[in-house]
Amino acid sequence: MASLIKIITILFLFLIFFNIIASAFRLPFYVYGDDGASSKIAEADNVVKQAFVATLEAEKTGANVSTLVAKLNEAEQLLTEANFASKVGNYSGAIQLAEQCLSSVNDVAEEAASLKSAAEKSHEEKLIATVVVTCSGLSLLFILSMLGWRFLKGRRLRRMLKMKPELVKIR
């Protein structure tokens, strides 16, 4: 009976050792059919993020970014579909969707930069126009005030000169 327990123990240890060795060699044999889908999706995600930041900066300067936002929404939809396709194992579809996302968002950052510079220029022109109109208005107000003061001063002086002094008895 003792020899049977020794044999079972040795057999059990052998199986444990074999499982450890087999599991160590089994890991490299897992095949991922990714074919670069995750890297293409990550690249598309980075490009979308950069385009979003550029669009946000353009919007902060007052640019009309409605078309850029529509393009970003379309790109986000494509990116979501690419992530889903990658998760279900459709790697070629995921790569294709990520490439569509990249092509739809490719020029958004450049458009946002040009809209930002145009908005800044427009803002600067409006500021200059406001300063010119304000200075002109204040100058005109000052001149009219001076003319009005001279007119009223002269009128008051003429009225005073037309007055005849009266003698009043003091009791």
C-alpha positions in Angstrom: 0.0 0.0 0.0 2.9 2.4 0.8 4.4 1.7 -2.6 1.0 2.5 -4.3 0.9 5.9 -2.5 4.5 6.6 -3.6 3.6 5.8 -7.2 0.4 8.0 -7.1 2.4 10.8 -5.5 5.1 10.6 -8.1 2.5 10.4 -10.8 0.7 13.4 -9.3 3.9 15.4 -9.1 4.8 14.4 -12.7 1.4 15.7 -13.9 1.7 18.9 -12.0 5.2 19.4 -13.5 4.0 18.5 -17.0 1.1 21.0 -16.7 3.4 23.8 -15.6 5.8 23.1 -18.5 2.9 22.7 -21.0 1.2 26.0 -19.8 4.6 27.8 -20.1 4.9 26.7 -23.7 1.3 27.1 -24.5 1.3 30.9 -24.1 3.2 31.8 -27.2 0.9 29.6 -29.2 -2.1 31.9 -28.7 -2.6 33.5 -32.1 -4.1 37.0 -32.2 -5.6 37.8 -35.6 -5.1 41.5 -34.9 -3.0 42.2 -38.1 -2.3 45.7 -36.9 -6.0 46.6 -36.2 -5.3 47.8 -32.6 -2.4 50.0 -33.8 -4.5 51.5 -36.6 -7.4 52.1 -34.2 -5.0 53.8 -31.7 -3.6 55.9 -34.5 -7.1 57.0 -35.6 -8.0 57.7 -31.9 -4.9 60.0 -31.5 -5.7 61.8 -34.8 -9.3 62.3 -33.7 -8.2 63.6 -30.3 -5.7 66.1 -31.9 -8.5 67.3 -34.3 -10.9 67.7 -31.4 -8.3 69.8 -29.5 -7.7 72.0 -32.5 -11.4 72.4 -33.1 -11.9 73.3 -29.4 -9.2 76.0 -29.7 -10.8 77.4 -32.9 -14.2 77.5 -31.2 -12.7 79.4 -28.2 -11.6 82.1 -30.6 -15.1 82.5 -31.9 -14.8 80.5 -35.2 -17.8 78.8 -36.7 -16.8 75.1 -36.2 -20.2 73.4 -37.0 -18.8 71.6 -40.1 -15.8 70.4 -38.1 -18.0 69.1 -35.3 -20.0 67.2 -37.8 -16.8 65.7 -39.3 -15.6 64.8 -35.7 -18.9 63.2 -34.9 -18.7 61.1 -38.1 -15.1 60.1 -37.2 -16.1 59.1 -33.7 -18.9 56.9 -35.0 -16.4 55.2 -37.4 -13.9 54.8 -34.5 -16.6 53.2 -32.3 -17.5 50.8 -35.1 -13.8 50.0 -35.6 -13.4 49.2 -31.9 -16.5 47.0 -32.0 -15.3 45.2 -35.1 -12.0 44.6 -33.5 -13.6 43.2 -30.3 -15.7 40.7 -32.2 -12.8 39.6 -34.3 -13.4 41.3 -37.6 -9.9 42.7 -37.8 -10.0 43.6 -41.5 -13.2 45.5 -41.1 -11.7 47.2 -38.1 -8.7 48.3 -40.1 -10.9 49.5 -42.9 -13.1 51.5 -40.5 -10.1 53.0 -38.8 -8.7 54.1 -42.2 -12.0 55.7 -43.1 -11.9 57.5 -39.8 -8.4 58.7 -40.5 -9.3 60.0 -44.0 -12.5 61.7 -42.7 -10.6 63.6 -40.0 -7.3 64.1 -41.8 -7.9 67.8 -42.7 -10.0 68.8 -39.7 -7.0 70.0 -37.6 -5.7 72.1 -40.6 -9.2 73.6 -41.2 -9.5 74.3 -37.5 -6.2 76.1 -37.5 -7.2 78.2 -40.5 -10.6 79.0 -39.0 -8.9 80.0 -35.7 -6.5 82.4 -37.5 -9.4 83.9 -39.5 -11.4 84.3 -36.3 -8.5 86.0 -34.6 -8.0 88.3 -37.5 -11.7 89.2 -37.6 -11.7 89.8 -33.8 -8.6 92.1 -34.2 -10.3 94.0 -37.0 -13.5 94.4 -35.0 -11.4 95.6 -32.0 -9.7 98.2 -34.2 -13.0 99.4 -35.7 -14.5 99.7 -32.2 -11.5 101.7 -31.0 -11.7 104.0 -34.0 -15.5 104.5 -33.7 -15.2 105.1 -30.0 -12.4 107.7 -30.4 -14.3 109.4 -33.2 -17.4 109.5 -31.1 -15.7 110.9 -28.0 -13.9 113.5 -30.1 -17.1 114.6 -31.7 -18.8 114.7 -28.3 -16.0 116.8 -26.9 -16.1 119.3 -29.9 -19.9 119.6 -29.6 -19.7 120.1 -25.9 -17.1 122.9 -26.4 -19.3 124.6 -29.1 -22.4 124.2 -26.9 -20.6 125.7 -23.9 -19.4 128.7 -26.0 -22.9 129.2 -27.3 -24.5 129.0 -23.9 -21.8 131.2 -22.4 -22.3 133.9 -25.1 -26.1 133.7 -24.7 -25.8 134.1 -21.0 -23.4 137.0 -21.4 -25.7 138.8 -23.9 -28.6 138.4 -21.5 -26.7 139.8 -18.6 -25.6 142.8 -20.7 -29.2 143.5 -21.7 -30.2 143.7 -18.1 -30.8 147.1 -16.5 -29.7 147.5 -13.0 -32.4 148.4 -10.6 -32.0 150.4 -7.5 -33.4 148.8 -4.4 -33.9 150.7 -1.3 -32.6 149.1 1.8 -34.6 149.8 4.8 
